[in-house]
Amino acid sequence: MIMRTRFAPSPTGRLHVGNARTALFSALLAAHAGGTLILRIEDTDAERSRQEFESGLMEDLAWLNIHWQEGPDKGGDKGPYRQSERTPVYAECINKLAARKLVYPCFCTPLELDLARKAQLAAGKPPRYAGTCAHLGTAEIEARSARGLKPALRFRVPEAGVTGFEDLVRGRQAFAHRDIGDFVIRRGDSSPAFFFSNAVDDALMGVTHVLRGEDHLANTPRQLLILKALGLPVPQYGHLSLIVGESGAPLSKREGGGSVQELREDGIFPEALLNYLARLGHRYASNEFMSFPGLVQAFDTAHIGHSPAHYDHQQLEHWQHTAIRSVEPARLWRWLTDAHPDMNALVPDDKRTVFLDVVRDNVTRPAEGLLWARTVFTDHFEPDEPSLAVLRAVGQAFFDRMLVCFKKEPMEFRTFAKAVGAVTGLSGKSLFMPLRAALTGRVHGPEMDRLWQLMSPERIKRRMHLARDLCKT
């Protein structure tokens, strides 16, 4: 049997980090087995679903190199792949359940349900539907409907027994029916409940394996009951631990848990995010940077952890550094210039490859590339606060001696630095830090001898004068 996994987002916002990891794990699992990934859009929430969000989800997934074989844009013989287009499918399934008297109308109001829930919790009992409408007669149902009341539809859960399954991540799981209670499969507005349409679609689309967040774990026994009642096949479920921030609480936007779009706009490479997300709750034997095929080959649900996955932005930055060191020059240049087109005019064509090689290890965002281009190829000179402190500490006399050394024949940076050290009596960090601050406006950066080779002698001289002038203030 060919493995079929799915990613089933709701188009009510942009793709966020947690859902991106679920999509990635589902794609890796399918690809590892030579199977199929399905993209299904769960857009039954008509008020919040938007076409622009659906398009954005697809753009973000494609940017991450997550590709699906069936979906709204690709078709397939199990469609339609938007739930809003599958209403007749759900109606047919509900009619089958109704014919077997496995469902019943529920007229309870949200207030009544909330009060009953609070009373159960106060009594130390698990909240479950009390069965208020479970035994209404035909006449009573007709009378309430005649008054314009719109009932929800509840599934009758067997009084006794247990529903269990083998979780791909967590092992054996079991849920007593008495703790589940009769649940809604169709709302009062006639729209299907999430876990009903979700389960039906998985079965009818031939999904064999489902990876999703642990917040859906409580839905699983309900879905198993529905599928059993309909005589539909049951996929294997695996529930992933939620991603949490430093505090241990669910990941917030403040801690980096924003959308994939925001990370894209911030300049994160897709390979960096892929390598990070693939390890967020999943253990790889190798800590080396991997291509998508490499991540696929080593993916194994047995390596998915049970504990909460802690989001660490510094780890993402590590993979960003690694991606930038790995990417080919043409793509690195495109990354820089897509964000800052003026770099095309700043960096001469014949020096682009050398420039990229020089600054590659010191750039994590396009703005840093623009800074180094301005530093090397223009007279732009705005030292940061640490550099200003270093410049003022050495004083004007240091720069007077620098300029005297520079008036001699052009030389390599190390030769120049040695000459300055000889006349100032400075060495090591005490020498090289003010030299770097004077020439670049930063106390850290690419190797100075390589930057020196890219800068014209005239610009170097002007930079020394500018640094000297700053010591007057």
C-alpha positions in Angstrom: 0.0 0.0 0.0 1.3 3.4 -0.9 1.6 5.8 2.0 -0.5 8.9 1.8 -0.1 11.8 4.2 -1.8 15.1 4.3 -1.5 18.7 5.5 -4.9 20.3 6.1 -4.6 24.0 7.1 -7.5 26.4 7.5 -7.0 29.5 5.4 -7.7 32.0 8.2 -4.3 33.5 8.4 -0.7 33.1 7.3 1.2 29.8 7.9 2.9 30.0 11.3 5.9 28.1 12.6 4.0 25.3 14.3 1.9 24.4 11.3 5.0 24.7 9.0 6.6 22.0 11.1 3.5 19.8 10.8 3.5 20.2 7.1 7.3 19.5 6.9 7.0 16.3 9.0 4.1 15.1 6.9 6.1 15.8 3.7 9.2 14.0 5.0 7.2 11.0 6.1 5.5 10.6 2.7 8.7 11.2 0.8 10.7 8.8 2.9 8.2 6.0 2.0 7.9 7.1 -1.7 4.4 8.1 -1.0 2.0 11.0 -1.6 1.4 14.3 0.3 -2.1 15.8 0.0 -2.8 19.4 0.5 -6.4 19.9 1.7 -7.9 23.3 2.5 -10.3 23.1 5.5 -12.3 26.3 4.7 -15.6 25.5 6.4 -15.3 28.6 8.5 -16.8 30.9 5.9 -16.5 34.1 8.0 -12.7 33.8 8.5 -11.5 31.9 5.5 -9.9 34.0 2.7 -8.6 33.2 -0.7 -5.5 35.4 -0.1 -4.6 33.2 2.9 -5.0 30.1 0.9 -2.7 31.5 -1.8 -0.3 32.7 1.0 -0.2 29.2 2.5 0.8 27.7 -0.9 3.4 30.3 -1.5 5.0 29.7 1.9 5.0 25.9 1.5 6.5 26.1 -2.0 9.2 28.5 -0.6 10.1 25.9 2.0 10.4 23.3 -0.8 7.4 21.4 0.6 5.6 20.1 -2.5 2.3 18.2 -2.6 1.2 15.8 -5.2 -2.6 16.3 -4.8 -4.4 19.5 -3.9 -6.7 22.3 -5.0 -4.2 23.6 -7.5 -3.0 20.1 -8.7 -6.2 18.1 -8.7 -6.3 14.3 -8.1 -8.9 11.6 -8.2 -9.8 12.0 -4.5 -11.0 15.7 -4.7 -12.4 18.2 -4.4 -9.6 19.3 -2.0 -11.4 22.3 -0.5 -13.9 21.3 2.2 -16.3 24.1 1.1 -16.8 22.1 -2.1 -17.5 18.8 -0.3 -20.8 19.6 1.4 -22.7 16.8 -0.4 -20.1 14.3 0.9 -20.7 15.3 4.5 -24.5 15.3 4.0 -24.4 11.8 2.6 -22.4 10.5 5.6 -24.7 12.2 8.1 -27.7 10.7 6.4 -26.1 7.2 6.8 -25.6 7.9 10.5 -29.2 9.2 10.9 -30.6 6.1 9.2 -29.0 4.0 11.8 -30.2 6.4 14.6 -26.6 7.1 15.6 -27.2 10.8 15.7 -29.8 13.1 17.3 -30.8 16.8 17.3 -29.6 18.9 20.2 -31.4 22.2 21.0 -29.2 23.1 24.0 -28.1 26.7 24.0 -24.4 27.7 24.4 -25.4 29.2 27.8 -27.0 26.0 29.0 -24.0 24.0 27.9 -21.6 26.3 29.6 -23.5 26.2 32.9 -23.6 22.3 32.8 -19.8 22.3 32.0 -19.0 24.5 35.0 -21.2 22.4 37.3 -19.4 19.2 36.3 -16.0 20.8 36.8 -17.0 22.1 40.2 -18.0 18.6 41.1 -14.6 17.3 40.1 -16.0 15.5 37.0 -14.7 15.6 33.5 -16.9 17.9 31.3 -19.1 16.0 29.0 -22.5 16.4 27.4 -25.1 15.3 29.9 -27.4 13.8 27.2 -30.2 16.4 27.8 -31.6 16.0 24.3 -30.6 12.4 23.7 -34.1 11.0 24.2 -36.4 13.7 22.8 -39.5 12.3 21.1 -40.4 13.1 17.5 -43.2 15.4 18.6 -41.0 17.4 20.8 -38.3 17.7 18.1 -40.9 18.9 15.6 -42.4 21.4 18.0 -39.0 23.0 18.8 -38.1 23.1 15.1 -41.4 24.7 14.3 -40.5 27.5 16.8 -37.5 28.3 14.6 -34.9 26.6 16.8 -31.9 25.3 14.8 -30.5 22.2 16.5 -27.0 20.9 16.3 -26.5 17.2 15.5 -24.9 14.9 18.1 -23.3 11.5 17.7 -24.4 8.8 20.1 -21.3 7.5 21.9 -21.7 3.9 23.3 -22.3 4.0 27.0 -19.7 1.4 27.8 -16.4 0.4 26.4 -13.1 2.0 25.4 -11.7 3.3 22.1 -8.0 3.0 21.6 -5.3 3.2 19.0 -1.6 2.9 18.6 -0.1 6.4 18.3 2.9 6.7 15.9 4.6 9.0 18.4 3.1 8.2 21.9 2.3 4.5 21.7 -0.9 3.0 23.0 -3.7 5.4 23.8 -7.1 4.5 25.2 -10.2 6.6 26.0 -13.2 5.5 28.0 -16.5 6.2 26.3 -18.0 7.5 29.6 -15.4 10.3 29.5 -16.1 11.3 25.9 -19.9 12.0 25.9 -22.1 12.6 22.9 -20.4 15.2 20.6 -21.6 17.6 17.9 -20.9 16.5 14.3 -23.0 19.3 12.7 -23.5 22.7 14.1 -26.8 24.6 14.3 -26.0 26.5 11.1 -25.7 23.1 9.3 -21.9 23.3 8.9 -20.0 20.2 9.8 -17.9 20.1 12.9 -14.1 20.2 12.3 -13.3 16.7 13.5 -16.2 15.2 11.6 -15.3 16.6 8.1 -11.6 16.1 8.9 -12.1 12.4 9.7 -14.4 11.7 6.7 -12.0 13.4 4.3 -9.0 11.5 5.6 -10.8 8.2 5.0 -12.3 9.1 1.6 -9.0 10.5 0.4 -7.1 7.4 1.3 -4.9 9.0 3.9 -2.9 6.3 5.6 -0.9 8.4 8.1 -1.8 11.6 9.9 0.8 13.7 11.8 -0.7 16.6 13.8 -0.4 18.5 17.0 -1.1 16.9 20.4 -3.9 19.4 20.8 -5.9 17.2 18.5 -5.3 14.1 20.6 -8.7 14.3 22.3 -10.4 14.4 18.9 -9.0 11.1 17.8 -11.3 8.7 19.7 -14.3 10.7 18.4 -13.0 10.4 14.9 -12.4 6.7 15.3 -16.0 6.2 16.5 -17.3 8.1 13.5 -15.2 6.2 11.0 -16.2 2.8 12.6 -19.8 3.8 12.4 -19.5 4.7 8.7 -17.4 1.6 7.9 -14.6 3.8 6.6 -10.9 3.0 6.8 -8.9 4.5 9.7 -5.5 6.1 9.2 -2.6 5.8 11.6 -2.3 8.9 13.8 0.8 10.5 15.3 0.5 13.4 17.7 3.4 15.9 17.8 4.3 17.8 21.0 3.5 21.4 20.9 6.2 24.0 20.3 6.9 26.2 23.4 8.9 29.3 24.1 11.5 29.9 26.7 8.9 30.2 29.4 7.5 26.8 28.6 4.2 28.3 27.5 2.9 27.8 24.0 5.1 29.7 21.5 4.2 33.3 21.1 4.9 35.7 18.3 7.2 37.7 20.7 9.4 34.6 21.1 9.7 34.0 17.4 6.5 32.1 16.7 5.3 34.4 14.0 4.4 33.5 10.4 6.7 32.0 7.8 6.0 35.1 5.7 7.6 37.2 8.5 10.7 35.0 8.5 10.9 35.2 4.7 10.6 39.0 4.8 13.3 39.1 7.5 15.7 37.4 5.1 15.7 33.8 6.5 16.8 31.2 4.0 14.3 28.4 3.4 17.1 25.8 3.9 17.8 27.4 7.3 14.2 27.1 8.5 13.9 23.6 7.1 17.0 22.4 8.9 15.8 23.9 12.1 12.1 22.8 11.9 13.2 19.2 11.0 15.1 19.0 14.3 12.4 20.7 16.4 11.1 17.7 18.2 12.8 15.2 15.8 16.3 13.7 16.4 18.7 13.4 13.5 22.0 11.4 14.0 23.9 14.1 12.1 24.0 17.8 13.0 25.4 18.6 9.6 23.5 21.0 7.3 21.2 18.8 5.1 19.4 19.2 1.8 15.7 18.3 1.6 16.5 14.9 0.2 19.0 14.4 3.1 16.3 15.3 5.6 13.9 12.9 3.9 16.3 10.0 4.0 17.0 10.2 7.7 13.4 11.0 8.9 11.9 8.4 11.2 8.8 8.7 13.4 10.6 6.7 16.0 12.9 9.7 16.4 10.1 12.1 17.3 10.2 13.1 20.9 7.3 13.2 23.4 8.5 16.2 25.4 7.5 19.8 24.4 9.7 21.1 21.6 11.5 24.3 22.7 11.8 27.0 20.1 15.3 28.6 20.2 15.8 31.5 17.9 19.6 31.2 18.3 19.4 27.8 16.8 17.6 29.2 13.8 20.3 31.8 13.5 22.9 29.0 13.5 21.2 27.3 10.6 20.9 30.7 8.9 24.7 31.2 9.1 25.2 27.6 7.8 22.8 28.2 4.9 24.6 31.4 3.9 28.0 29.7 4.0 26.6 26.9 1.8 24.6 28.7 -0.9 26.1 29.4 -4.3 27.3 33.0 -5.1 24.6 33.7 -7.7 21.8 32.9 -5.2 23.5 34.8 -2.4 23.7 37.9 -4.6 20.1 37.5 -5.6 19.1 37.3 -1.9 20.9 40.5 -1.2 19.7 42.5 -4.2 16.1 41.3 -4.0 16.0 43.1 -0.6 18.3 46.0 -1.7 18.3 46.6 -5.5 20.7 49.5 -5.1 23.5 47.1 -4.4 23.6 46.3 -8.1 25.0 49.9 -8.6 27.2 49.8 -5.5 29.2 46.7 -6.2 31.2 46.6 -9.5 30.4 43.6 -11.6 34.0 42.4 -11.6 34.2 42.5 -7.8 30.9 40.8 -6.9 32.2 37.3 -6.5 35.2 38.4 -4.4 32.9 40.7 -2.3 30.5 37.9 -1.6 33.4 35.6 -0.6 34.8 38.3 1.7 31.5 39.1 3.6 29.7 35.8 3.5 30.7 34.8 7.0 29.6 38.1 8.4 26.2 38.5 6.9 23.0 37.0 8.3 20.5 39.5 6.8 20.5 41.4 3.5 20.8 44.8 5.4 24.2 43.7 6.6 25.3 43.0 3.1 24.2 46.5 2.1 26.2 47.9 5.0 29.4 46.2 3.9 28.8 47.2 0.3 28.5 50.9 1.4 31.6 50.5 3.7 33.8 49.1 0.9 32.5 50.9 -2.2 31.3 54.3 -1.0 32.4 57.1 1.4 29.5 56.2 3.7 31.0 56.2 7.2 28.8 56.0 10.3 30.7 54.2 13.1 28.6 52.5 15.7 28.9 53.3 19.4 31.6 50.7 20.2 33.7 51.9 17.3 33.4 55.6 18.3 34.5 54.6 21.8 37.6 52.9 20.4 38.4 55.8 18.0 38.2 58.4 20.8 40.3 56.2 23.1 43.3 56.2 20.8 43.0 59.9 19.9 44.1 62.0 17.0 47.8 61.2 17.3 47.1 57.6 16.4 45.5 58.7 13.1 48.3 61.2 12.3 50.8 58.3 12.5 48.4 56.1 10.4 48.4 58.7 7.7 52.2 59.1 7.8 52.5 55.3 7.2 50.0 55.3 4.4 51.8 58.1 2.4 54.4 55.5 1.5 54.0 53.1 -1.4 50.7 51.1 -1.5 51.1 48.0 0.7 49.2 45.0 2.0 47.1 45.5 5.1 49.3 43.4 7.3 52.4 45.3 6.2 50.5 48.6 6.9 49.4 47.4 10.3 52.9 46.4 11.2 54.2 49.8 10.2 51.5 51.5 12.4 52.3 49.2 15.3 56.0 50.2 15.0 55.3 53.9 15.3 52.5 53.7 17.9 53.9 51.0 20.1 50.6 49.1 19.9 50.0 45.5 19.1 47.4 42.7 19.0 43.8 43.7 19.8 45.0 47.2 20.9 46.3 47.8 17.4 43.8 46.0 15.1 40.6 47.1 16.8 41.2 50.9 16.2 42.4 50.1 12.7 39.2 48.2 11.9 37.0 50.8 13.6 38.8 53.6 11.5 38.4 51.8 8.2 35.0 50.2 8.6 33.1 51.9 11.5 32.8 48.5 13.2 34.9 46.6 15.7 34.0 43.2 14.2 33.6 42.1 10.6 35.3 40.3 7.7 39.1 39.8 7.5 40.7 43.3 7.2 43.3 42.3 4.7 40.6 41.1 2.3 38.4 44.2 2.8 41.5 46.4 2.2 42.0 44.7 -1.2 38.5 45.8 -2.2 38.8 49.4 -1.1 40.6 52.0 -3.3 43.6 53.8 -1.8 41.8 57.1 -2.1 38.8 55.8 -0.1 41.1 54.3 2.6 42.8 57.7 3.0 39.5 59.6 3.2 38.3 57.1 5.8 41.3 57.8 8.0 40.7 61.5 7.8 37.0 61.0 8.7 38.0 58.8 11.7 40.6 61.4 12.8 38.0 64.2 12.6 35.6 62.2 14.8 38.2 62.3 17.6 37.8 66.1 17.8 34.3 65.8 19.2 
